[in-house]
């Protein structure tokens, strides 16, 4: 009896090994295009759950000229659910201490962080460092591969279904599913012929970096400054330098490349900040022009392919929603896709999940973009009307509390999300 039992156990172990080896050979493979926050976090979630991933990134490194740094409570909650919040402690990051709004050098109102009682403060994080940490952890799994410095050239099709990608070096990679996470100018979106509906109003921002000010050493305040028709935001970034976003007027005849920016910035700033601009003029880097495109795709998918993050819905930079919405996209996508990918249930079952992901995410995207548009419209109205600015500036002490409450009410969904998103896989 003992020999028979041992024989049966050995037989079972042998069969089990064969099953495991076979499953490895037929493991569902996903190709994710774009190693930004969307692609890197989704790749890590997948590989930790036994799904093979090839992550493709066209650039040589993660230090693009502009990467959003602001993690709202919704984004921090998403990272916590993924078990990634401790990662922030190992990379440059800094909590925001307050929001302060000035009009013609007068304080309009101030709101301290965290806004919510017992909540998390908005946190600025070095996105390149975060991406490097995500990739480093994913690389510890044998079912992960990063293909870097090679762009995707085209999609591969079979019977009207995407079956993989063709790279710029002529390599072809087959996949059960391709996920386009390659940003607002997504080549995947273009090759899939998925149109992007633009919002009626787009705008441009000049992004500056300069040396830090002593005023930010003990308190990191996000300043929103409106002076005459000029508007800009200023804060200390996660890596210690000051970052400044200057709104360009639509139809302005001024050539921003010819502007004496240290002089211009000093002329529209409160005295302490004006002095900092004058004393540190040589540290003000040449601005980067950001053409802000806002909108969403009516359809985020075709058979065999799904768009997520800015590829599906480019966000305005107002209140740093890009990275936060992307992380919430990742959670919803993982909830739907992990079970079918891990079970090798076939292409039909994978494709059936794609419209459900869009259906769950689209209402929040539309609402958040509406709230961003409302914030931009108020600033635009004040910028265009000298009379309105004068009234608001003169009556700032009387208007402070109602304006503060109105602003706080708009921030709830921008900070927390429209409805809860919960990782279930």
C-alpha positions, 0 to 999 in steps of 0.5 A: 500500500505504501509503495502504491501511494508513493507511486501515485504521488510521484505520478501526480507530481509528474503530471503537475510538472507537465501541466505547469510547463505546458501552461508556461508555453501557452501563457497569455502574453500582453504587450503594453505600449508606453512605460508611463504611470499607466503602462508601468503600474499595469505591467507590474500588476499583471506580472505579479499575477502570472501574466506575461508582459512585454512593456515597450517604451520608445524613449531611452529614459524616463526624464521627459521635459514634462511629467506631472508630479501631483498625486491627489488622494485618489492617486495615493489610494490607488497606489496603496491598493496596489501595495505600492505606497511604500515605494514613495518613501524610497524616491523623491517626494514631498507633500503639499502644505497649502493652496494659496490664491492671489489676485493683483498681489492681494491674498484672495484665500488660502486652503491648508492640506490635507483638505479632508479631515484625517485625509492624505495631503496632495503629494508631489512625486518624482515621476521618473524615479517612480517609473524606474522603481516600478520597472525595477520591481517588475524586472524581478519577475521572469514573465516581464520584459522591457523593450526600450528605445524602440518605438512601435511602428504599426499594429499587426492584424488577423481577421480584423483583430489586433494580434500584436505590434510591429516595432521600428527595428522590424521585429514583430511581437504577437500578443493576446492583447495590446494595451496602448498607454503611450500618452496623448499623442498615442501612435497606437490610437492612430494605428487603430483608427480610434478618433479623439474628440477634442474639447472646444477649447485647448490652451498652451502653457509655458513650463519653467524650472528655476532654483528654489526659494527659502520661502519654500523650505518649511512650507510648500505652497501651491500659488495660483497668481493672477495679475492683470491678464497674466496667470501662472501657478508656482510650487516646489517640485519633488526634486527641490526646484521651483516649477512654474506654469504660465498660461498663454493667452489665446490669440496673443500677438506676443512672441513668447520666445522674445520675452524677457522672462525674469523681468516679466515674472518679477513684474506680476509677482508679489514683492518676495517672489519678484525679488527671487526672480530678479536674484535668480534670473540666470537659473530660470531655464528656457521654458518648454511649450506644452500644447494642452489637448483635452478630450476623450475617445468615443471608443477606447478599444477594437478587438485585441486592443485597449487604450488607457490613460492619456491615450484614451482621454488626455487630461488638462494639467489643472489639479494634476489629474492625468496621473491620478486618472491613469492609476484608477484606469489601471485598477479597473482594467486589472479587475476585468482583465486579470481573470480572463488573461490568467485563465487563458479563456481565449480572445472572445472573452478578452474582447468582451471585457474591453467595452466594460472597462470603458463603460466603468471609467468614462463617466468619471473622465467626463465629469473630471474634465468638466470640473477642470474646464470650470476651473479654467473658465473662472480664471479666464473670466477674471483675466479678461475682465479688468473691472471684475478683477478690480471688484474681486481684489478690492472686496477680497476680505468680504469675498474670501470665505464664500470663494474659498467654500466654492473652490473647496466644493469643486475640489472634492471629486477632483481629489477623491474621484467621482466614485470609489474604485476598488482593486479586487484581483 
